[in-house]
Amino acid sequence: MKVILSHIVMGAAACLAGAAQAETLDRIRDTGVVTMGVREASGTMSYTLGNGKYAGFHVELCEKALARMQQQLKLPRLDIRYQMVTAQNRVPLVANGTVDVECGTTTNNAARQKEVAFAPTVYMEEVRTAVRKNSGITEVAQLKGRNVAATTGATAVTLLRRFSKEKGVDFNVLMAKDNAECFILLETGRADACVADGQILASGLSRLRDAGQYAIVGEPFSVEPIAIMLDRKSPEFKKLFDAQIREMASSGEVAALYDKWFMKPVPPTGVAINLPASEATRAAWAAPSDKPLEDYAAVRLVVGRTQ
């Protein structure tokens, strides 16, 4: 399997270890400020509206959880500073304290739990394949000899490598710098397929001018817990944040947010992606947990687990 670098991403700042950090909760009490990590184009979970504004299922979930925390802590104000992150720098920025809570599309797995913590999962994702309908590709085995785009730093890259090795299906991987570029590679014909989270694919395809010419095909590469990242060195902040997520899941607020972002028209396009909650996602609402991907014994992984 050949790996082709589309871009070289420089993230020196993200790799610098932070100085000794205070517990996140203490700092928020002192400053009245929390830094939220958001994504530029991560489907309907986290994306930019322009002019420093962000939206999406995970973005609003984080905003509501933080508002509830502000009330419980009796803070006169709690300002949210939005910090755009990428697939490459999101973990380091949370680990070094630059970002307090990352509200994007990050898979909770054992490797990442060595560096960061995760809030309880309320969204289970399927990693899928998007193609042009006239490509002749209807299943993942037909990717042989094709150019397949995936975002640098995403678990899709690991899954593609494992699939290629275990199934003997050789293809070229085009490393996109972000999800938006993955769709550009597909739309311009430089890639025959784009592999990413299902909701990212559904959302991205809905925005293309010739959206009807594309399809999501084949079996999922994996089913993964997508969760909000937190600083693992700040257990008190995590405890309080986790409590908000669990209460919102129990009350039905999480289900209502899902309906808003996945079943109804969303800004700025006014188009609904119409992605009903999966059985795995509904199970996560019933029993929110911060366990990593590797602990989901009942979750079927088609090509193996991420690393």
Secondary structure as GFF3:
##gff-version 3
##sequence-region A 1 307
A	DSSP	beta_strand	2	5	.	.	.	ID=ss1
A	DSSP	alpha_helix	12	15	.	.	.	ID=ss2
A	DSSP	alpha_helix	24	31	.	.	.	ID=ss3
A	DSSP	beta_strand	33	38	.	.	.	ID=ss4
A	DSSP	beta_strand	41	42	.	.	.	ID=ss5
A	DSSP	beta_strand	46	50	.	.	.	ID=ss6
A	DSSP	beta_strand	53	55	.	.	.	ID=ss7
A	DSSP	alpha_helix	57	73	.	.	.	ID=ss8
A	DSSP	beta_strand	79	84	.	.	.	ID=ss9
A	DSSP	alpha_helix	90	95	.	.	.	ID=ss10
A	DSSP	beta_strand	101	107	.	.	.	ID=ss11
A	DSSP	alpha_helix	110	113	.	.	.	ID=ss12
A	DSSP	beta_strand	117	118	.	.	.	ID=ss13
A	DSSP	beta_strand	123	132	.	.	.	ID=ss14
A	DSSP	three_ten_helix	133	135	.	.	.	ID=ss15
A	DSSP	three_ten_helix	140	143	.	.	.	ID=ss16
A	DSSP	beta_strand	147	151	.	.	.	ID=ss17
A	DSSP	alpha_helix	155	167	.	.	.	ID=ss18
A	DSSP	beta_strand	172	176	.	.	.	ID=ss19
A	DSSP	alpha_helix	179	187	.	.	.	ID=ss20
A	DSSP	beta_strand	193	197	.	.	.	ID=ss21
A	DSSP	alpha_helix	198	206	.	.	.	ID=ss22
A	DSSP	three_ten_helix	211	213	.	.	.	ID=ss23
A	DSSP	beta_strand	214	230	.	.	.	ID=ss24
A	DSSP	alpha_helix	235	251	.	.	.	ID=ss25
A	DSSP	alpha_helix	253	262	.	.	.	ID=ss26
A	DSSP	alpha_helix	279	286	.	.	.	ID=ss27
A	DSSP	three_ten_helix	293	295	.	.	.	ID=ss28
###
